[in-house]
Structure formats: C-alpha cells, structure tokens
Amino acid sequence: MQARIRQTCLFAVVALGLVVVFAGTTFAQPSSPTNIGSWKLNLAKSNISADMAPKSAAFTVVAAGAGAKVTVDAVYPDGTVRHWAYTANYDGKDNPVTGNSQYGDVAAATRVDANATRNIYKKGGKVTVTQNAVVSSDGKTMTITSTGTNALGQTVNTVAVYDKRSSDPTNVGTWKLNLAKSTFAPGTAPKSATFTNVAAGAGIKSTSDTVGADGTARHSVYTMVYDGKDNPLTGNSLNGDVVAGTRIDANTVTFIYKKGGKVTVTTTNVASSDRKTYTITAKGTNTLGQTVNTVAVYDKQ
C-alpha cells in the first residue's frame, strides 16, 4: 500500500511538471488560451483511485523570458511536502529541476501545436517520464498524460486533469519593485525588492528578497490561507515573525504583521485590474522601532 501511495505522490509531482511547458506555449501565442496563473488538480476528473489520491497539488506559472517558470507545492498522503521549480524554453534542451522532485533532475520541452506540448524528464541523463499536455479550448482545464518509469523505478501511466483557479487572488506571480513609482518615508528606499507568490493548497506561499540602501540583504518566507490567522514568517524580515492575511476582494488583501505577539506593520495590497502592477501601502512601526509609511509599487515579471 505504501508503494502505491508513493506512486500516486510521484504522479502528482510529475504531472505538475509538464504544466510549465504548456503554459509557456500559450502565453507565447496570443491566439491560444492563457495558462499563466495557478492551477489545482481535479481528483474527480483524473484517473486516480480515491485511496491513492494526493491530499493536494497546486502550481503557479509565470512568464520568464521566452519561456515560463513553474513553481509547485504539493502535499502527499504520507504527509510529505514537496516544493520545486524549473524554467524552460520550448527548444528541446535540458533544463535543471530544483527542489525535491522525485522523478528527475532535468526537463526538456517541445511544442506540438498551439494547444499541446511534450515534456521529457531525465535522471542522470536517462529518460524517466514523457508527458503530453493539452489545454481545453476555453483555457479552463489542462489534461496531462504521463508514461514511463520514474527515478525510483516505478511505472508511471496516468491521466491528470487540472482546473484553472480563477478564484485565486491576483497577486500570484513574481513581482519587482518599481522605485520610480514608489514612495518611502521615512528613510532611504531599498536598492531592490522582489517577491514571488505561488499557490499553496487553499492559500499562497510568499518568498521575498530585498537589498537595503546599505547593502543589507533580507529574505523572508511565509505560507498562509486568507483566514486572518497568524502564520510564521521565517527569515530576517523587518516586519515581524508572524503574519495574518485577509482577502477583501479578488484584487485586494490585507496583512497584519506581529513581533512577539504585538502588531508591528499593517499593509493593504491591491493588484491592478490588468494584473500588471501590485501596490502595497504599509503603515506602522517595524521591529527596529522605525515608523513605516510607504507606498510600494511592484511590476509583474
């Protein structure tokens, strides 16, 4: 039974991997449905028995140069959590897979037609799994057929259906600070700041990287659902050690940061209607005792 569960877990991860390939195809061709955004495995529509189904599997696709980057977060029946990513063009060349994928260390993508792609995974230079992905004409579902033998020597023969998560907040993706459009008071604006939000179950996982005016690098990560409950904030954020988020509407969320149980900074985050910019208004007192009163504008990458 344990072996069967591991096989299902691997299926979920492998199936997710191909999505980035297909996603890149669609955004590169304006006439085809867009796959940029977040997606969730639909167990009822997939060829997986109920006792073998993963607890959850979600991924987010963002544009990256001439291709796309996919970031995956999945939870398996045995409690294993996996997070991994890769970036690929559609030239058939191998691309490194980072994170804790179970089925290979590189992926090579090619385009079949406007709505279909093929992805070949390898481990140690040896082909493991081949996947074919087809997006529906309305862009709402994606079907991924996977065959082969994974890196653990297990046979893979699955059909997975994914639904586009249209209800997700519009802050999913990678964002970069636009200093010219932002105001920072008091103090000096950072040299750079970026963050990436990816779907994680019913919520998101957010990773931020900032370089201050003095060269200090700050990195922080949190995972949350928008239920107003505190979640741990790891790294060296100036905002605090926990954060709670609440969704106001499809384009707006609010966050309350705390340090040692005390509220430090409150932010209101608004995505533009075209999803190209993201404005964060922050007020409060950070963990260094400095007053925060800023409006930071980020551009979608």
C-alpha positions as a printed Julia matrix, in Angstrom:
301×3 Matrix{Float64}:
   0.0    0.0     0.0
   2.85   2.37    0.88
   4.44   1.76   -2.54
   1.1    2.57   -4.21
   0.85   5.81   -2.26
   4.39   6.8    -3.22
   3.5    6.13   -6.85
   0.47   8.42   -6.62
   2.53  11.12   -4.95
   5.05  10.93   -7.71
   2.29  11.1   -10.29
   1.09  14.36   -8.8
   4.55  15.87   -8.92
   5.33  14.62  -12.4
   2.03  15.81  -13.8
   2.61  19.24  -12.36
   5.98  19.46  -14.02
   4.61  19.48  -17.53
   2.3   22.36  -16.9
   5.06  24.91  -17.13
   5.85  23.73  -20.62
   2.34  24.07  -21.83
   1.88  27.34  -20.04
   4.8   28.83  -21.87
   3.33  27.75  -25.17
   0.06  29.5   -24.6
   1.37  32.85  -23.48
   3.8   32.86  -26.38
   0.87  32.56  -28.79
  -1.79  35.2   -28.13
  -4.42  33.29  -30.12
  -4.34  30.32  -27.73
  -5.75  30.17  -24.18
  -3.54  31.63  -21.48
  -2.12  29.28  -18.86
  -0.38  31.92  -16.8
  -1.8   31.74  -13.28
  -2.44  28.98  -10.77
  -3.92  25.52  -11.23
  -5.21  22.75   -8.99
  -5.52  19.01   -9.54
  -9.11  17.86  -10.02
  -9.14  14.38   -8.49
 -12.7   13.6    -9.59
 -11.8   14.1   -13.25
  -8.43  12.36  -13.08
  -7.58   8.72  -13.48
  -6.54   8.12   -9.85
  -8.27   5.84   -7.36
  -9.62   7.53   -4.23
  -7.34   5.64   -1.84
  -4.25   6.7    -3.79
  -5.08  10.37   -4.39
  -2.72  13.09   -3.1
  -4.06  15.4    -0.42
  -3.41  18.49   -2.56
  -1.38  19.6    -5.54
  -1.16  23.12   -6.93
   1.21  25.07   -9.15
   1.7   28.58  -10.45
   3.06  29.55  -13.88
   4.72  32.89  -14.61
   6.35  34.22  -17.77
  10.14  34.01  -17.83
  11.88  35.45  -20.88
  10.98  33.41  -23.94
   9.59  30.62  -21.78
   7.98  30.12  -18.41
   8.75  29.25  -14.8
   6.63  26.85  -12.8
   6.62  26.59   -9.02
   4.97  23.58   -7.43
   3.72  22.92   -3.92
   2.17  19.56   -3.11
   1.21  17.56   -0.04
   1.14  13.78   -0.25
  -0.88  11.13    1.65
   2.1   10.2     3.85
   2.48  13.87    4.89
   5.47  14.6     2.67
   5.58  18.21    1.43
   7.36  18.92   -1.84
   8.36  22.23   -3.34
  10.22  22.54   -6.62
  10.58  24.66   -9.74
  12.18  24.97  -13.15
  12.34  27.4   -16.04
  12.17  26.24  -19.66
  12.03  27.44  -23.24
  10.49  25.19  -25.89
  13.63  24.17  -27.76
  14.02  20.56  -26.64
  17.04  21.39  -24.48
  17.5   20.09  -20.95
  16.74  22.48  -18.07
  17.64  21.89  -14.4
  14.85  20.99  -11.98
  15.44  22.4    -8.5
  13.82  21.32   -5.24
  12.8   17.84   -4.11
  11.22  16.33   -7.2
  11.15  12.52   -7.18
  11.35  11.84  -10.87
  14.32  13.61  -12.43
  16.85  16.4   -12.39
  16.25  17.9   -15.85
  13.31  18.57  -18.17
  13.25  19.2   -21.93
  10.21  20.77  -23.59
   8.97  20.94  -27.18
   5.83  22.38  -28.75
   3.5   20.0   -30.59
   0.91  22.57  -31.68
  -0.8   25.72  -30.33
  -2.55  23.78  -27.55
  -0.22  20.87  -26.9
   3.33  20.28  -25.73
   5.56  17.37  -24.86
   7.99  17.23  -21.96
  10.74  14.66  -21.42
  12.23  14.21  -17.96
  15.59  12.65  -17.2
  17.61  11.5   -14.23
  21.37  11.22  -14.6
  20.98  11.66  -18.35
  18.48   8.8   -18.68
  14.89   9.4   -19.8
  12.4    8.74  -17.0
   8.95  10.08  -17.89
   7.38  11.51  -21.04
   4.34  13.76  -20.71
   1.85  15.16  -23.2
  -0.32  18.11  -22.16
  -3.42  19.51  -23.85
  -5.28  22.64  -22.79
  -9.02  22.96  -23.36
 -10.3   25.49  -25.91
 -11.74  27.66  -23.12
  -8.47  27.62  -21.19
 -10.13  26.32  -18.02
  -8.71  22.8   -17.88
  -5.47  21.06  -18.73
  -5.1   17.3   -19.29
  -1.69  15.71  -18.78
  -0.89  12.14  -19.82
   2.28  10.71  -18.25
   4.08   7.48  -19.17
   7.42   5.93  -18.33
   9.46   4.86  -15.33
  10.27   7.4   -12.66
  13.56   7.94  -10.85
  12.51   5.4    -8.19
  11.98   2.69  -10.81
   8.18   2.85  -10.56
   5.95   2.58  -13.64
   4.03   5.77  -14.45
   0.84   5.6   -16.56
  -1.58   8.34  -15.53
  -4.02  10.93  -16.83
  -4.39  14.07  -14.7
  -6.86  16.92  -15.15
  -6.18  20.36  -13.7
  -8.62  23.24  -13.21
  -7.54  26.83  -13.55
  -8.01  28.59  -10.23
  -9.93  31.65  -11.37
 -10.88  32.44   -7.78
  -7.27  32.9    -6.71
  -6.17  36.38   -5.7
  -4.4   38.27   -8.46
  -1.14  38.57   -6.52
   0.08  35.15   -7.65
   3.29  35.51   -9.67
   6.68  37.22   -9.45
   6.84  40.96   -8.75
   9.66  43.54   -8.82
   9.74  46.89   -7.05
   9.4   49.95   -9.31
  11.35  52.58   -7.38
  10.3   55.42   -9.67
   6.62  54.86   -8.86
   7.08  54.21   -5.13
   7.4   56.44   -2.06
   9.32  55.52    1.07
   9.05  57.58    4.23
  10.97  57.87    6.37
  14.4   56.62    5.39
  16.03  55.59    2.15
  14.39  53.32   -0.39
  15.89  49.84   -0.83
  18.19  49.17   -3.74
  15.92  46.36   -4.93
  13.0   44.24   -3.82
  11.21  41.28   -5.36
   8.73  38.69   -4.17
   7.08  35.6    -5.61
   3.67  34.26   -4.61
   2.7   30.71   -5.55
  -0.45  28.75   -4.84
  -0.16  26.52   -1.76
  -3.28  24.5    -1.03
  -6.09  26.97   -0.41
  -3.66  29.85    0.07
  -0.23  31.03   -1.04
   3.45  30.73   -0.28
   5.32  34.03   -0.5
   9.09  34.46   -0.79
  10.61  37.95   -0.58
  14.13  39.21   -1.23
  15.24  42.79   -0.55
  18.57  44.6    -0.66
  18.62  47.71    1.53
  20.28  51.01    0.74
  23.2   49.94    2.94
  23.55  46.63    1.11
  21.86  44.52    3.78
  20.1   41.54    2.22
  16.8   40.38    3.7
  14.99  37.17    2.84
  11.65  36.02    4.24
   9.09  33.29    3.58
   5.58  32.53    4.78
   2.71  30.23    3.82
  -0.9   31.14    4.59
  -4.56  30.97    3.74
  -6.61  34.17    3.93
  -8.38  33.39    7.19
  -6.95  36.12    9.44
  -4.9   33.62   11.47
  -1.23  34.11   12.37
   1.36  32.23   10.32
   5.13  32.01   10.99
   7.33  34.39    9.0
  10.8   32.91    8.59
  13.97  34.78    7.65
  15.03  38.26    8.68
  12.06  40.44    7.78
  11.85  43.87    9.41
   8.08  43.47    9.7
   7.98  40.72   12.34
   7.88  36.99   12.99
   4.24  36.21   12.16
   1.75  37.43    9.57
  -2.02  37.11    9.13
  -3.82  37.73    5.84
  -7.41  38.51    4.94
  -8.88  38.72    1.44
 -11.04  41.8     0.86
 -11.93  41.07   -2.76
 -10.41  39.37   -5.81
  -7.78  42.12   -6.16
  -7.22  43.2    -2.56
  -5.75  41.58    0.54
  -4.66  42.98    3.9
  -1.83  41.74    6.09
  -1.08  42.25    9.77
   2.48  41.6    10.91
   3.47  40.99   14.5
   6.61  40.6    16.6
   6.37  38.83   19.93
   2.59  38.95   19.7
   2.49  42.73   19.16
   1.25  44.29   15.92
   4.07  45.99   14.02
   3.02  46.75   10.44
  -0.29  46.62    8.57
  -0.42  46.55    4.77
  -3.13  46.86    2.14
  -2.15  45.16   -1.11
  -4.0   45.88   -4.34
  -3.46  44.3    -7.76
  -4.4   46.39  -10.78
  -7.3   45.23  -12.95
  -4.88  44.24  -15.73
  -2.72  42.35  -13.19
   0.41  44.17  -14.33
   1.07  46.14  -11.13
   0.72  45.5    -7.42
   0.6   48.34   -4.9
   1.42  47.77   -1.23
   0.58  50.51    1.28
   2.31  49.87    4.61
   1.91  51.64    7.94
   3.11  51.02   11.49
   6.36  50.57   13.39
   8.83  47.9    12.31
  10.92  45.63   14.53
  13.7   48.25   14.69
  11.28  50.8    16.1
  11.18  52.81   12.86
   7.96  54.38   11.62
   6.7   52.83    8.39
   4.6   54.89    5.99
   5.25  53.7     2.45
   3.54  53.06   -0.87
   5.46  50.49   -2.89
   4.53  49.72   -6.49
   5.61  46.4    -7.99
   5.58  45.35  -11.66
   4.62  41.84  -12.75
   7.58  39.92  -14.13
